[in-house]
Amino acid sequence: MAAPIESLLNELRESEDPIEELKTLRTAVFATPVSGLREAVSGARLEILFSLLNTNDKEQIEVCVEILGRVLQTLDPVQLAQNYKTALHVGLNHLNDSVKVLTLTQIGRVVGHVDGVTQMLNSTEILRDVIQCISVESIAVAEKAVAALIELSSTKAGLDALFRSDLLKKLKDVMGTSDIIRYRVYELIVDVSTASPVSLGYCANSGIISQMLDEVTGDDILVRATSIEMVTNLAKSQHGRQYLAQQGVMDKIANMIIAAESDPLSSLYLPALVKFFGKLAIMDSPQQVCEKFPVFLEAVFSMAMTLEPTLTPIAVDTLGELGKTVEGKQVLHKAGEKFMSVLKKISKITSDGETELRLRCLDALTHLLTLPVEQQTDDLLLLTESWFKSLSSQPMAMIRNISIQPFPEFHCRALRVFTAIGCQPWGQRLMMDTPGFVEWMLDRSVGKGKEAKDSKFELVGAILSSSSTREIFGAQNYLKLKTYVREGPYYVTAVSTVSTEGAD
């Protein structure tokens, strides 16, 4: 294929109306395996393709971009930087966004290469234009620009270039374009910071993180909420959390939760505050976070009880996330009646709330009640049993009634609640004591679709994971459960028919 592609490139150079030749070349390029394409273009000069981007013809630009997107991927990043640096620079300033995206994608490859980055560091004008692309209207272009700069920051040389040169001034100038652009830069800084303690040091010394942290307690409520989300992302790394603690950010956010009680506009930013501590608890220790910042759990309980559309879903999700771990379950148990009141509220919403919130409540119940065999102790089994039985006077019937509603999402969510208790002896006894439950569970005609069949299969599998199953369900039911699993989730019972044609 090398000869035809090279021949087609030569034909392009001589054509006055190249669109048909470009389409033919596109077909040839995409019909050639990558290995063959690499050989075909290794000695070819691609300037003709870059030059054909200099047009107002959108179709011609589109075809050129498709060809270049595939061809350039076959080139070594160092070769790309050495031979097509000028073309890349021009591409960053093209009026067509697809050309910018193509160019930024290739620059990302170059700066992510240990030798390619050296080539690019000698071209600060290109890097300045990459930074400028953060401020364009197109989200696709801006995201590619941010991605390229993150790649650049993966090496010490790249960090030095971005944070210890005139490029930092360019970055700060771009931040002043608008609130939206400033937050794109914050996203970049947070992503770079989470990579390593060294990267965080560069970002902190730039002063941009301090500026972001100042906005957490600023007067603009919407900006405040967005800033908190950025800080939450920074807290994803251990070194990020240590830095935030050193800066007193956790204490500031805890005080903001306290102040939110008297702020009529708190619903605009309180969810972000709670999400921050929720993530913190999950990544570090639910017990330590809830003990050090008791206002967090108080806020979650309060939000769960308010039934405000912006607050309750976040509270329910947070409780579910806390309840995933044994430590989180114990923290909630220590809250006593406050948590039990919230649990009963969740149960009520599960039965008669708005659809989306009902589904989230069912997910939360699944997390709260899940207790794998290897984590089971007498105390924890008593805890999950008491939680389940507090849901209603007949919790098995309540969940089963949800499962038989004609909506797949409810059917599957309810099955997951049963799966959560299916490996716990008390849950198995409730199943056996519920008339018709075992038969309903093993009935393959109940629940249509792949997700429903998978959910039922997981339920049966969870029951069989417990050593108490044979004793509680009995030998006959145990054999049926084993057979169900052996046959798989999609087993269909064959129905034989006898033809009576010609019987006379």
N, C-alpha and C positions, 0 to 999 in steps of 0.2 A: 504493500500500500504506500510505501515511502515515495516511490516515483510518481504515482498519480497525485498525491497531495502537493508535492513540490511543483509538479506541472500546473496544478490548479492555482497555486500561489503566483506562478509566473504569468498565467493568463490574466489574473487580477491586475497585475501591474500595467497591462496593455489595454484594459477595458475602460471604455468611457462611461458605460452604464453597468456597474459590476454586480447588481443585485442577484441576477440569475447565477453568475459564477460563484457568488458567495453562498447561495443556497446549495449549489452542487458541492462546494467545499465543505459546508456544514454536514451534509449527508455523509461524505467520505470520512470526515473527522470522527463522527459519532459511530460510524460503522467499523472503525479501526480500534482494536484492543489497545489499552493504555501502553503496554510494552511496545507494540508496533508503532504507536503514535509518537512515543518518546524517540524512537529511532528515526521516524519520518521527519521530525522537526528539529532534530539535534543540530543539524548544520544549516537549517533554513533561517532566513532573515524575515522576521515577522513585522517589520516596520510598515509594510503595505496594509496590514490589518489595522494597526493603530492609526494610520493616516486616514483610513476609510471611516473612522469615527468622527472625523471633522466634517460633519454634514448636518443638515436639519431633517434629513430623511429618517424618521423614527424606525421604519422597517429595516433599513440598512444598519442602523445602530444596533438594533435588537439582534440581528443575525451575527454581526461582528462580535458582540458581547458573548453570545452563545459559543461561537468558535473559540474565542480567546479564553473563555472560562475553562474550556476543556483542554486546550493546547497548553496554556501556561501552567496548569497543574502538573504537567509532565516534566517541566523544567526544574532543574536544581535551583533552590532559592538563591544561592550565590551567583549562579549564572544569570538568573533573572535580574538580580540587582546590578550586576556588572554591565549587562547588554541592553537593558531596557529602563534604566533609571530615568531618563528624560521622558519616555513614554508614560511612566508611572506618575511623574510630576504633573504632566499635562492632564492625565486622567483624573487627578484629584480636583482639577478646576473645570472639568467638563460640565456643561449645563444639564446633561442627562444623568439622573440619579443612578440608573443601572450601571453606567460607566464608572461612577464613583464607587459603587458597591464592589464591582469587579476589581477595581484598583486597590481598594482598601483590603480586600480579601487577600490579594497577592502580597501587599505590604505586610500584612499580618504573618504570612508564611515566611517572609524574608527576615523580619525582626525576631521571629521565634526560633530562628536557626542560629546556632552558636557562631558560625562564620558569617552568615548573612547580616546579622545585626551590625557587625563591624562596618560592612559596606554602607549600611543605611545611616550610621552615626556620622559619616562624613558628608551627609546630605541633610543638613538641618532645615533647609527650606522645605523639603518633603515632609519632615516631621512637623514643622510648623503648620503646613497645610492639612496634615492629618488632624491636628488639634483643632484647626478651624472647622473641620467637618463635623465636630461635635455640635456646632451651633446651627447646622442647617435644619431646615424644616422637616426633611425626610427622617423618620425614625429609623428606617432600615440603614440609611447612610450613617447616622449618628451612632447606632449600635455597632456597626462595623468599625468605625473610628475608635470607639471605646475599646472594642475587642483587640484591635491592633496595638493600642497603647498598653493594654494589659500584657500582651505578648512581649512588648518592648521592655516592660518592667520585670520580666522574669529573669533578667540577668543584672549583675551589678553594674555593668557598663550602661545598660539601658536605664537603670534607676538613676545613675549619675547624670545621664543625658537629660532625663525628664525633670529631675528635681534639683540639679546643681548647675543649671545653665540658663540661658535666656528663654528656654522652652517653658520654664516654670512661670515666668512673667506672661508668656503667651497664654498659658493655661488659665491664669488668673484673669487676664483680660477677657477671655472667652466667657468666663463665669459671669461677668458683668452684663452679658447680653440680655438675660431674662431669668426669672425664677426657674423656669423649666430647664434652661441650659445649665444653670448653677447646680441643679440637682443631678443632671447627667454627669457633671464633673465629680460631684460627691459620690455617685455610684462607682465611678472609675476609681476614686481614691479608696473607697471601702473595699472594693475587689482587690486592689493592689495590696492594701494593708493586711488583709486576711491571709495572704500567701505565706508570710513568715514574719517573725519579730523584726528582722532587718528591714523588710519592706515597710512595716508599720513605722519604724524609726524615721525613714525617709519622708513618709507622708506626714508624720507628726511634726517634723522639723520644717515642713513647707508652710505650716500655719493653716492649712485648709481644714484639717480635722478640727482644730480649735474653733474655727469659724462655724463649722457644722454643729458642733456641740453648743455654741452660743445660741443657735437658732432653736434648740430644744426648749429653751425657756423664754423665747422671744414673744413679742406681743401679737404677731400674726398667727392666728389659731391654725389655719390650714397649713402654713409653713411649718408650724410646730409639729403637727401630726406627721408630715412627711419626713421631718428631721428625725423623729423618734423611730420611724421605720428604718432609716439609714443606720441609726445607732444600733438597732436590733440586729441588722445584718453584720455590723462590725463585731458584735458580741458572739458571732458564730465560732470564732477561733478562741482558743484558750488565752493566747497573748492579747487578743483584742479585749477580752473580758478583764484581764489584769490591768490593761491600760485604762479602761473605763472606770474601774474601781479606784485606781490611783487619782483619776481626775474628779472623783466624787460624783460621777454621773448616776450611779444607782441611788444614792441618797437624794439627789435632786429629783429623780423621777418618782421616788416614793413620796416626797413632799408634794409633788404635783398631783398625785392621786388623792392625797389628803385635801389639797386645795380645791380639787375638782368637785367636792361635795357641795360647795357653795357657788359654783360657776354654772350658770344656766346654759352655757355653750359647751359644757364638758363632753357631751356625747360626740362631739366632733373629733376629740383627741384622746378621750379615755380608753377606747378600744386599743389604740396603739400603745398606751402605757401598760395596759394589762398584757398585751401580746409580748411586750419586752420582757416582763418578769416571768411570763409563762415559758418563753424560750430559755430564759436564764435557768429556771428551775429544772427544765428537762435536760439541759446540757450539763449542769453542775449537780445540784442536789436539791430535790423538792423540799426536804426537811430544812436544810440550811437556809435556803432562800425564804421559805415561808416563816421561819422563826426570826430571821433577821429583819424581814420586811412584812410584818403581819398585815399591814394595810393592803397588801396585794390580794391575799385570800379573802379578806373582808370585802374588797371591791368586787371580786369575782362572784361571791355569794349575792351581793347586792344587785349586780347586773343581771344575774340569773333570775332574780325574783321580780325585776321591773317589767319585763315583757316589752321593753323598747326595742324596735326592730334593729337598731344599730348596736345595741349593747348585749342583748340576750344571746344571740348566736355566738359571739366571741366568748362569752362566759361558758356556754355549754361546751364549745370546742376545747377551751382551756381545761375545764374539769375532766374531759375525756383524755386529754393528753397527760395530765397529772396522774390519772387513774391507770395509765398503762403500766406503771412500775409499782412494785411492792412498796417502795418507800413512799411513793405518791399516795397509794391507798391508805397507808398508815397515817399520813399527814391529814388526809380528809377525815379519817375515822376519829382522830383526835379532836376535830372540830365539833364533834358531838351533834347536838340537835340542830345546830345551824346547817350542817351539811345534810342531815336527814330531811330537813324542810326543803332544801334545794332539790334533793333527790326526788321527793314527792312531786315537786313542781315540774321537774323534767318528765316524770311519769305522766302527769296530766297533759303536758304539751304533746307527748308521744301519742296520746289517744285522740286529742281533739284540737291540736294546734294547726298552724299553717304548714303546708306540705313541706317546704324546704326546711323549716325548723324542726318538724317531726323527724325527718330523716337524720338531721344532725343529732338530735336527742337519742335516736336509736343507735347511732354510731358511738356516742358517748357512753351509753349503757353497756354496749359491747366491750369497750375498753375498761370500764370500771369493774365489770363482772368477770373478765378474763383472768384465769389463774391456772397457768400450765401445771401439769403434774409435778414437774421438778421444783416448783415454787410452793407447793401446797403444804401448809402446816395446819394444825387444829385451829389455831387462832385465826388464820387468814381464811380458812374455810367457813368458820363461824361468821366472819365479817362479810364475805360475799353473799352468804346465805341470808343474813339479816338485811342486806341491801336489796336483794332480789325480792324478798318477801314484803319489804316495805313499799314496793311499787304499787300494790293494790291488794285487795282482799283475796283476789284470785289472779296472781301474776301470770301463771301459765296460760290461763284463758285469755288474758289481756294481750299477751304477745302473740298467741296463736290467732286471735281475731284479726290482729294487724296483718299476719302472714297470709290470710285467705282473702284479703282485699284484692281487687282486680288490677293491681298495679305492680309490675315486676320489682320496682325499686323497694316497695314496702315489703313484699314477700321475701326478698333476699336479705334485707336488713333485719327482719324479724328472725330469719333462720340463723343469722350471725349471732344474735342474742342467745338463741338456744345453743349454738356452738360454743359460746363463751362458758356456759354452765355445764356443757355436755360431758366434760371429763372430771367434773367434781361430784363426789358421791352423793351429796345432798341434791344436786341437780338431777342426777340419774334417778334417784328415788322419786322425785317429783314427776319425772317423765313416766315412770312406771305406774305411779298412782293416778295419772291423768288418763281417764278412759279414752281409748282409741288413739292415743298419741303415737305409740310405736307403729301401729298399722298406717297411720297418716304419714309418718316419717319414711317408711319403707315403700310407700305407694309411689311408683315412678310416674304415674299420670298426674301427680300433683306438682304444679310448677312447670311452665313451658320455657323453652329457651336455654341457651348455654349457661348463662349466669346463674339461673335458678337451679339447674342440674349440678353445677359446680358447688353451689352453696349447700345443697342437700348432701352432696358427697363429703364436703368438709365437716358437716355436722356428724355424719355417721363415723367418719374417721376420728373426730375428736372424742366421741364416746368410746371407741375401741382403744384409744391411747391410754385409758385408765385401767389399772389392775383390778378395780372394783366392778368392772362391767359384767363379767360372767356371773358373779354372785348376785348382783342387783337385778340384772335383766333376765337371768335364768339361762339354762343351756340352750333351749330352743331359740329364743330371741337372739342370743349371742351368735348362734350359727347363722341366723338370717342376716345379722349385721355383717358378719364376716363374708358371707356370700355376696352381699350388696357391694362391698368394697372390692372383692375379687372381680366382679363383673364390670366394675368401672362406672363412671358417672353417666355414660350415654347408652347404657345397655337397653335394648328393646326386646321385649318378650316376643318371640315368634309365634304367630297365630296360624295354625294350619287349617286349610280349607279343603273339603272333599267335593269334587265336581260331581254333579248328578246328571250331567249331560249324557244322553243315550241310555239312561237307566232302564227305560222301557224295553 
